[in-house]
Amino acid sequence: MLTRLLEKAFHEAAKLPAEEQDALAERILAEIESEQRWDELMAGSQDLLEQWAKEALAEHRAGKTIPVDRADR
């Protein structure tokens, strides 16, 4: 079931020339595919992200980090 806004967008898109409709469809499909890939990557990386966070906190507690505003000095 489409939301009203998506239905309106498709209704307006249907008024475009076929070439522009295809270009719009390609952009939409590419965006959906990109979102799906991102979701899959994030779902599989939670353990790694947690490990990196723990390492970063340990380095910070050990005094091995510097504030961002002083990083270029």
Buried (B, 14 or more C-beta within 10 A) or exposed (E): EEEEEEEEBBEEEEEEEEEEBEEBEEEBEEEEEEEEEEEEEEEEEEEEEEEEEEEEEEEEEEEEEEEEEEEEE
